[in-house]
Amino acid sequence: MTDTTRIPARPWHGLGDAVTILAPNPPDVTFSRFLDASHESGAEPFAADRIAAIETLSSAFLAHPLLRQDAASTAAAFWMRRAQVTRLREEWERRVQFEPGVVRVPVGRVLHIAPSNVDTLFLYSWVLSFLCGNANVVRLSQQRPVLVDAMLETIETLSRTHEVLRQGDRFVTYAHDAEITTALSQWCSHRVIWGGSETVAAIRPLALNPHASERVFGSKFSYSVFHAAGYGSAADADRTRVAQGMFNDLFWFDQMACSSPHVIFWVGGEADVSAAIERLGSDLQSEADRRGFVPEASTAVLRRIFAFELALDADVGVRMDHPAFVEVRVRDAAGLTREYCGGGMLRHYRLDRLDDLAALANEGDQTVTHFGFDAASLHALAARLGARGVDRVVPVGEALAFDTVWDGFDLLDDFARRVRVR
């Protein structure tokens, strides 16, 4: 462990042997040299060359034979397309115009600690910071899926023709090492930690550059709320759309993303709720069959174990006749524990009124996906849930849709500084 009371001026010197550069990796620039150079450079937010690089990366992902077959990678590519980047730039310009006495500049040097459970999240964090004009070091897990390596290979290839990628960004990996992370934390002017609460607890105590800021994203819990009678009477096309969205919310990352729902709260009478649960189960299994989805055998075992353990502590009914997922009808609040196993474990719980959901929320909750409620009801719900900790209220199918406001914090603001001019 580094002695954080005596940190040399540039403690990142000598990290080259311990840190593996994944991309970009020009042969004539050592990691220390890159860190030194980025420490002294600045860039214009939403500069033309940065926008062009992200647009090219989007096209390359969509043309990649592996990435274009993966739904999450394709979603990331569409999020990086020129139309979306243009909307981000326009949002940036609106903020500039709104504060005429402020000059917005890049925060400078950003260290991203990427999560291992959501393959594409590192891209969203990096792209926003990159467009804001920052230099970036993105630390990725040593155990990466093949999709992430394909993304990195694409970035490496594009860096040969886009100098702006080559100069200011490094995607790296290294073993869990507090000394390395401390050195990089002294290099950065903003540290962003994406990961579970254990990751946050391990990294947050490491000494940060005294002039730097930090944003952490710990473990979160998410759920859905449905109007039972509204779902039961919905047109077939609407129910199909909901099933498609629910499938994406659940299975893109094996229900392990913080924003994936684990409980479905049903608002309505007992008869309407029972009928709606039956109908949604049938619709969701039909969607899984249409996509040819079959869970891993180990996943099927784990969710059964979880369901049986839940039954030991709460009044529940367990249903296992759907191959893609397990359903648990929870009859008392003891079954609403925020522990989860992922892999297609759905708990159902009935509420008399939408307002009753607020009493069950807490600061560890993140996303509520919804179906069947009007805008006024949702805004009123958001006010009550937000006061208790919930960060997002979005339609079913958008649980994993990335936004510049995440966990209640504005990343465009995080990746920039305000210079007051009088």
C-alpha positions as CSV (number, residue, x, y, z in Angstrom):
1,M,0.0,0.0,0.0
2,T,1.3,3.4,-0.9
3,D,2.1,5.8,2.0
4,T,-0.4,8.5,1.1
5,T,1.2,11.1,3.3
6,R,4.3,11.2,1.1
7,I,3.4,11.2,-2.6
8,P,6.0,12.3,-5.1
9,A,5.2,15.0,-7.6
10,R,4.6,12.5,-10.4
11,P,4.1,9.1,-8.8
12,W,2.9,7.6,-12.1
13,H,6.4,7.4,-13.4
14,G,7.5,3.8,-13.6
15,L,4.0,2.3,-14.0
16,G,4.8,0.9,-17.5
17,D,5.8,-2.6,-16.3
18,A,2.7,-3.0,-14.1
19,V,0.1,-1.6,-16.4
20,T,-0.9,-3.2,-19.7
21,I,-2.1,-0.8,-22.4
22,L,-4.9,-2.3,-24.4
23,A,-5.6,0.6,-26.8
24,P,-4.4,2.9,-28.3
25,N,-0.8,1.7,-27.9
26,P,1.6,3.6,-30.2
27,P,5.1,2.0,-30.0
28,D,6.9,5.3,-29.5
29,V,5.0,6.6,-26.4
30,T,5.4,5.0,-23.0
31,F,2.6,5.1,-20.5
32,S,4.5,7.5,-18.3
33,R,5.2,9.8,-21.2
34,F,1.5,9.7,-22.2
35,L,0.5,10.6,-18.6
36,D,3.0,13.5,-18.5
37,A,1.9,14.9,-21.8
38,S,-1.8,14.7,-21.0
39,H,-1.1,16.4,-17.7
40,E,0.0,19.5,-19.6
41,S,-2.6,19.5,-22.4
42,G,-6.1,20.9,-22.9
43,A,-8.7,20.6,-25.6
44,E,-11.9,22.3,-26.8
45,P,-15.1,20.6,-25.7
46,F,-17.0,19.1,-28.6
47,A,-14.2,19.9,-31.0
48,A,-14.8,18.8,-34.7
49,D,-12.0,16.2,-34.6
50,R,-13.5,14.6,-31.4
51,I,-17.0,14.4,-32.9
52,A,-15.6,12.9,-36.1
53,A,-13.7,10.2,-34.2
54,I,-16.8,9.1,-32.3
55,E,-18.9,9.1,-35.5
56,T,-16.3,6.9,-37.1
57,L,-16.2,4.6,-34.1
58,S,-20.0,4.3,-34.3
59,S,-19.9,3.2,-37.9
60,A,-17.0,0.8,-37.2
61,F,-19.0,-0.9,-34.4
62,L,-22.1,-1.3,-36.7
63,A,-19.9,-2.8,-39.4
64,H,-18.0,-5.2,-37.1
65,P,-19.0,-8.8,-37.7
66,L,-19.2,-9.6,-34.0
67,L,-20.3,-6.4,-32.5
68,R,-23.2,-5.8,-34.9
69,Q,-24.7,-9.1,-33.7
70,D,-24.7,-8.0,-30.0
71,A,-27.7,-5.9,-29.0
72,A,-25.8,-4.0,-26.3
73,S,-22.9,-3.2,-28.6
74,T,-25.3,-2.1,-31.3
75,A,-27.2,0.1,-28.8
76,A,-23.8,1.8,-27.9
77,A,-23.0,2.3,-31.5
78,F,-26.3,4.0,-32.1
79,W,-25.8,6.2,-29.0
80,M,-22.5,7.3,-30.6
81,R,-23.9,8.2,-34.0
82,R,-23.6,11.8,-35.3
83,A,-27.3,12.7,-34.5
84,Q,-26.9,11.8,-30.9
85,V,-23.5,13.5,-30.5
86,T,-25.1,16.6,-32.1
87,R,-27.8,16.6,-29.5
88,L,-25.2,16.4,-26.8
89,R,-23.3,19.3,-28.3
90,E,-26.5,21.3,-28.5
91,E,-27.2,20.6,-24.9
92,W,-23.7,21.7,-24.0
93,E,-24.2,24.9,-26.0
94,R,-27.5,25.6,-24.3
95,R,-25.8,25.4,-20.9
96,V,-23.1,27.8,-22.2
97,Q,-25.7,30.3,-23.3
98,F,-27.6,30.0,-20.1
99,E,-24.6,31.1,-18.1
100,P,-23.0,34.0,-20.0
101,G,-20.8,34.8,-17.0
102,V,-19.2,31.3,-17.0
103,V,-16.6,29.7,-19.4
104,R,-16.9,25.9,-19.4
105,V,-13.6,24.1,-19.8
106,P,-12.7,20.4,-19.6
107,V,-12.1,19.1,-16.1
108,G,-8.7,17.9,-17.4
109,R,-7.7,14.3,-16.8
110,V,-10.2,11.6,-16.0
111,L,-9.6,8.2,-14.5
112,H,-12.5,5.8,-15.2
113,I,-12.7,2.6,-13.1
114,A,-15.0,0.5,-15.3
115,P,-17.4,-2.2,-14.0
116,S,-17.1,-5.9,-15.0
117,N,-20.8,-6.7,-15.0
118,V,-21.9,-4.3,-17.8
119,D,-19.7,-4.7,-20.9
120,T,-20.4,-1.4,-22.6
121,L,-20.7,1.0,-19.7
122,F,-17.0,2.0,-20.0
123,L,-17.8,3.4,-23.5
124,Y,-20.5,5.7,-22.4
125,S,-18.4,7.2,-19.6
126,W,-15.4,7.6,-21.8
127,V,-17.3,9.1,-24.8
128,L,-18.9,11.8,-22.6
129,S,-15.5,12.7,-21.1
130,F,-13.7,12.6,-24.4
131,L,-16.3,14.8,-26.1
132,C,-15.9,17.3,-23.2
133,G,-12.3,17.6,-24.2
134,N,-10.6,15.5,-21.4
135,A,-7.6,13.2,-21.5
136,N,-8.7,9.7,-20.2
137,V,-7.4,6.6,-18.6
138,V,-10.0,3.8,-18.5
139,R,-9.1,0.9,-16.3
140,L,-10.8,-2.4,-17.4
141,S,-10.9,-5.8,-15.8
142,Q,-8.3,-8.3,-16.6
143,Q,-11.1,-10.8,-17.3
144,R,-12.8,-9.2,-20.3
145,P,-15.4,-10.8,-22.5
146,V,-14.6,-11.1,-26.2
147,L,-16.9,-8.3,-27.1
148,V,-14.9,-5.8,-25.1
149,D,-11.7,-6.9,-26.8
150,A,-13.4,-6.4,-30.1
151,M,-14.3,-2.9,-29.1
152,L,-10.7,-2.2,-28.0
153,E,-9.3,-3.6,-31.2
154,T,-11.6,-1.3,-33.2
155,I,-10.5,1.7,-31.1
156,E,-6.8,0.7,-31.7
157,T,-7.4,0.6,-35.4
158,L,-9.1,3.9,-35.6
159,S,-6.4,5.6,-33.5
160,R,-4.0,5.1,-36.3
161,T,-6.0,7.6,-38.4
162,H,-7.5,9.7,-35.7
163,E,-4.7,11.4,-33.8
164,V,-7.0,12.8,-31.2
165,L,-7.7,9.2,-30.0
166,R,-4.0,8.4,-30.0
167,Q,-2.9,11.5,-28.1
168,G,-5.3,11.7,-25.2
169,D,-6.7,8.3,-24.3
170,R,-5.5,5.0,-22.9
171,F,-7.6,1.9,-22.1
172,V,-5.5,-0.2,-19.7
173,T,-5.7,-3.1,-17.4
174,Y,-3.8,-4.2,-14.3
175,A,-4.2,-6.4,-11.3
176,H,-6.1,-5.1,-8.3
177,D,-3.3,-2.9,-7.0
178,A,-3.9,0.0,-4.6
179,E,-0.5,1.5,-5.3
180,I,-1.2,1.7,-9.1
181,T,-4.7,3.1,-8.5
182,T,-3.3,5.7,-6.0
183,A,-0.6,6.8,-8.6
184,L,-3.3,7.3,-11.3
185,S,-5.5,9.0,-8.7
186,Q,-2.7,11.5,-8.2
187,W,-2.5,12.0,-12.0
188,C,-6.2,12.6,-12.6
189,S,-8.3,15.7,-11.9
190,H,-11.5,13.7,-11.8
191,R,-12.0,10.1,-10.7
192,V,-15.2,8.2,-11.6
193,I,-15.8,4.7,-10.1
194,W,-18.3,2.5,-11.8
195,G,-18.8,-0.7,-9.8
196,G,-20.4,-2.4,-6.9
197,S,-20.2,-0.9,-3.4
198,E,-17.3,-3.2,-2.6
199,T,-15.3,-1.6,-5.4
200,V,-16.2,1.8,-4.2
201,A,-15.2,1.0,-0.6
202,A,-11.8,-0.4,-1.8
203,I,-10.9,2.6,-4.1
204,R,-12.5,5.6,-2.4
205,P,-10.0,5.7,0.5
206,L,-7.0,5.8,-1.9
207,A,-5.5,9.3,-2.0
208,L,-6.9,11.5,-4.7
209,N,-5.1,14.5,-6.2
210,P,-6.1,17.3,-3.7
211,H,-7.4,19.4,-6.6
212,A,-9.4,16.6,-8.1
213,S,-13.1,15.8,-7.9
214,E,-14.8,12.4,-7.7
215,R,-18.0,10.6,-8.6
216,V,-18.8,7.1,-7.5
217,F,-21.6,4.7,-8.6
218,G,-22.1,1.9,-6.1
219,S,-24.5,-1.0,-6.0
220,K,-28.1,-0.2,-6.8
221,F,-31.4,-2.0,-6.9
222,S,-34.1,-1.5,-9.5
223,Y,-37.7,-2.7,-10.1
224,S,-40.8,-2.2,-12.3
225,V,-44.3,-1.0,-11.6
226,F,-47.3,-2.1,-13.7
227,H,-51.0,-1.1,-13.8
228,A,-52.5,-4.6,-13.6
229,A,-55.8,-3.9,-15.2
230,G,-54.1,-1.7,-17.9
231,Y,-51.8,-4.5,-18.8
232,G,-54.5,-7.1,-18.8
233,S,-56.6,-5.1,-21.2
234,A,-53.7,-3.9,-23.4
235,A,-53.8,-4.7,-27.1
236,D,-51.7,-7.6,-28.3
237,A,-49.2,-5.3,-30.1
238,D,-48.7,-3.2,-26.9
239,R,-48.1,-6.4,-24.8
240,T,-45.6,-7.7,-27.4
241,R,-43.8,-4.4,-27.2
242,V,-43.7,-4.5,-23.4
243,A,-42.4,-8.1,-23.6
244,Q,-39.6,-7.1,-26.0
245,G,-38.6,-4.2,-23.7
246,M,-38.7,-6.4,-20.6
247,F,-36.5,-9.0,-22.2
248,N,-33.9,-6.4,-23.0
249,D,-34.1,-4.9,-19.5
250,L,-33.6,-8.3,-18.0
251,F,-31.3,-10.3,-20.2
252,W,-28.9,-8.0,-22.0
253,F,-26.5,-8.3,-19.0
254,D,-28.0,-11.3,-17.3
255,Q,-30.1,-9.1,-15.0
256,M,-26.9,-8.0,-13.3
257,A,-26.9,-4.3,-14.4
258,C,-27.9,-2.0,-11.5
259,S,-30.8,-0.7,-13.6
260,S,-32.3,-4.2,-14.4
261,P,-35.5,-4.8,-12.5
262,H,-35.8,-7.6,-9.9
263,V,-39.3,-7.0,-8.6
264,I,-42.5,-6.2,-10.5
265,F,-44.9,-4.2,-8.4
266,W,-48.5,-4.6,-9.6
267,V,-51.1,-2.0,-8.8
268,G,-54.6,-3.3,-8.6
269,G,-57.0,-5.9,-7.1
270,E,-56.0,-9.5,-6.5
271,A,-57.9,-10.9,-9.5
272,D,-56.5,-8.3,-12.0
273,V,-53.0,-8.8,-10.6
274,S,-53.1,-12.6,-10.8
275,A,-54.4,-12.5,-14.4
276,A,-51.7,-9.9,-15.4
277,I,-48.9,-11.9,-13.9
278,E,-50.1,-15.0,-15.9
279,R,-50.3,-13.0,-19.1
280,L,-46.9,-11.3,-18.7
281,G,-45.2,-14.6,-18.0
282,S,-46.7,-16.1,-21.2
283,D,-45.7,-12.9,-23.2
284,L,-42.2,-12.8,-21.9
285,Q,-41.6,-16.6,-22.5
286,S,-42.9,-16.1,-26.1
287,E,-40.4,-13.4,-26.6
288,A,-37.6,-15.5,-25.2
289,D,-38.7,-18.4,-27.5
290,R,-38.7,-16.0,-30.5
291,R,-35.1,-14.9,-29.8
292,G,-34.0,-18.5,-29.1
293,F,-32.9,-17.6,-25.6
294,V,-31.9,-20.5,-23.4
295,P,-30.2,-19.7,-20.0
296,E,-27.0,-21.4,-18.9
297,A,-27.6,-24.5,-16.8
298,S,-25.7,-23.0,-13.9
299,T,-27.9,-19.9,-14.1
300,A,-31.0,-22.1,-13.9
301,V,-29.7,-23.8,-10.8
302,L,-28.7,-20.6,-9.0
303,R,-32.1,-18.9,-9.5
304,R,-33.9,-22.0,-8.2
305,I,-31.6,-22.0,-5.1
306,F,-32.4,-18.3,-4.6
307,A,-36.1,-19.0,-4.9
308,F,-36.0,-21.8,-2.3
309,E,-33.9,-19.7,0.1
310,L,-36.5,-16.9,-0.3
311,A,-39.2,-19.3,0.5
312,L,-37.6,-20.1,3.9
313,D,-37.9,-16.5,5.1
314,A,-41.1,-15.2,3.5
315,D,-44.5,-16.2,2.3
316,V,-44.0,-16.8,-1.4
317,G,-45.3,-18.9,-4.2
318,V,-42.6,-20.2,-6.7
319,R,-43.4,-21.0,-10.3
320,M,-40.8,-22.7,-12.5
321,D,-42.6,-23.7,-15.6
322,H,-41.1,-20.9,-17.8
323,P,-37.7,-22.1,-19.1
324,A,-36.3,-18.5,-19.5
325,F,-37.0,-17.3,-16.0
326,V,-38.4,-18.2,-12.5
327,E,-41.4,-16.3,-11.1
328,V,-41.9,-15.8,-7.3
329,R,-45.2,-14.4,-6.1
330,V,-44.3,-12.5,-2.9
331,R,-47.1,-12.2,-0.3
332,D,-45.3,-10.3,2.4
333,A,-42.7,-7.6,2.4
334,A,-40.1,-9.9,3.9
335,G,-39.7,-11.3,0.4
336,L,-38.6,-8.0,-1.0
337,T,-35.0,-8.3,0.2
338,R,-32.6,-6.4,-2.0
339,E,-30.4,-9.4,-2.5
340,Y,-30.6,-10.9,-6.0
341,C,-29.1,-13.6,-8.1
342,G,-29.9,-12.3,-11.7
343,G,-30.3,-14.7,-14.6
344,G,-34.1,-14.3,-14.9
345,M,-35.4,-14.2,-11.3
346,L,-38.7,-12.2,-11.2
347,R,-40.5,-11.4,-8.0
348,H,-44.1,-10.1,-8.1
349,Y,-45.8,-8.1,-5.4
350,R,-49.2,-6.5,-5.3
351,L,-49.9,-2.9,-4.2
352,D,-53.4,-1.4,-3.7
353,R,-52.2,2.1,-4.9
354,L,-49.3,3.5,-6.8
355,D,-48.5,5.8,-3.8
356,D,-47.8,2.7,-1.7
357,L,-44.6,2.1,-3.7
358,A,-42.9,5.2,-2.0
359,A,-43.0,3.5,1.4
360,L,-40.9,0.6,0.0
361,A,-38.2,2.7,-1.7
362,N,-34.8,3.6,-0.2
363,E,-31.5,5.4,-1.1
364,G,-30.1,2.2,-2.6
365,D,-32.7,2.1,-5.3
366,Q,-32.0,3.4,-8.8
367,T,-34.4,2.7,-11.7
368,V,-38.2,2.2,-11.8
369,T,-39.5,1.1,-15.1
370,H,-43.3,1.6,-15.6
371,F,-46.3,0.6,-17.7
372,G,-49.9,1.8,-17.7
373,F,-49.7,5.1,-15.8
374,D,-50.3,8.7,-17.0
375,A,-47.7,11.5,-16.9
376,A,-49.2,13.3,-13.9
377,S,-49.1,10.1,-11.8
378,L,-45.5,9.3,-12.8
379,H,-44.3,12.9,-12.0
380,A,-46.0,12.7,-8.6
381,L,-44.4,9.2,-8.1
382,A,-41.0,10.5,-9.1
383,A,-41.2,13.3,-6.5
384,R,-42.0,10.8,-3.7
385,L,-39.6,8.1,-4.8
386,G,-36.8,10.6,-5.5
387,A,-37.1,12.0,-2.0
388,R,-36.3,8.5,-0.7
389,G,-33.4,7.8,-3.2
390,V,-34.8,6.6,-6.6
391,D,-32.9,8.2,-9.5
392,R,-34.9,7.3,-12.6
393,V,-38.5,6.6,-13.7
394,V,-38.5,5.3,-17.3
395,P,-40.7,3.2,-19.5
396,V,-40.3,-0.6,-19.6
397,G,-37.6,-1.3,-22.2
398,E,-35.4,1.7,-21.2
399,A,-33.9,0.4,-18.0
400,L,-30.5,0.1,-19.7
401,A,-30.7,3.2,-21.9
402,F,-27.8,5.5,-20.9
403,D,-28.4,9.1,-20.1
404,T,-26.1,12.0,-19.2
405,V,-27.9,12.2,-15.9
406,W,-27.1,9.0,-14.0
407,D,-27.9,8.1,-10.4
408,G,-29.1,11.6,-10.0
409,F,-25.8,13.3,-11.2
410,D,-25.1,15.2,-14.4
411,L,-22.0,13.8,-16.1
412,L,-21.7,16.7,-18.5
413,D,-21.2,18.8,-15.5
414,D,-18.9,16.3,-13.8
415,F,-16.6,16.2,-16.9
416,A,-16.2,20.0,-17.0
417,R,-15.3,23.0,-14.8
418,R,-16.9,26.4,-14.6
419,V,-14.6,29.4,-14.8
420,R,-16.4,32.5,-13.5
421,V,-15.8,35.7,-15.6
422,R,-16.8,39.1,-14.3
